[in-house]
Amino acid sequence: MAQTEQQPGVESGPPGRAGILLLAGGALALVLTGLLLWWREGSRLFTDGLIAAIVACF
């Protein structure tokens, strides 16, 4: 097995850091998309969507 040597003074972040950043970025994009839709379409879009989701459950 080959061992990798770390250079002194160079620290790497935890292995899951990139994944966490991607998830946070995706969540932020969804929130911003929702705000944009709210600004352009108003509450009608979300009210209609909520009613449609409830109806789809039954």
CORWOJO-V592041 format. One record per backbone hydrogen bond with DSSP energy under -0.5 kcal/mol. CO is the residue of the C=O (numbers start at 1). NH is the residue of the N-H. E is the energy in kcal/mol with one decimal. If there is no record, write none. Layout:
[[CO & NH & E] [CO & NH & E]]
//
This chain:
[[7 & 10 & -1.6] [9 & 11 & -0.7] [14 & 17 & -1.7] [16 & 20 & -2.1] [17 & 21 & -2.3] [18 & 22 & -2.2] [19 & 23 & -2.4] [20 & 24 & -2.5] [21 & 25 & -2.4] [22 & 26 & -2.3] [23 & 27 & -2.4] [24 & 28 & -2.4] [25 & 29 & -2.2] [26 & 30 & -2.1] [27 & 31 & -2.2] [28 & 32 & -2.6] [29 & 33 & -2.3] [30 & 34 & -2.3] [31 & 35 & -2.3] [32 & 36 & -2.2] [33 & 37 & -2.5] [34 & 38 & -2.4] [35 & 39 & -2.3] [36 & 40 & -2.2] [37 & 41 & -3.2] [37 & 42 & -0.6] [38 & 42 & -1.6] [42 & 45 & -0.9] [42 & 46 & -0.7] [43 & 47 & -2.8] [44 & 48 & -2.8] [45 & 49 & -2.1] [46 & 50 & -2.5] [47 & 51 & -2.4] [48 & 52 & -2.5] [49 & 53 & -2.2] [50 & 54 & -2.2] [51 & 55 & -2.6] [52 & 56 & -2.1] [53 & 57 & -0.9] [54 & 57 & -0.6] [54 & 58 & -0.5] [55 & 58 & -1.2]]
//
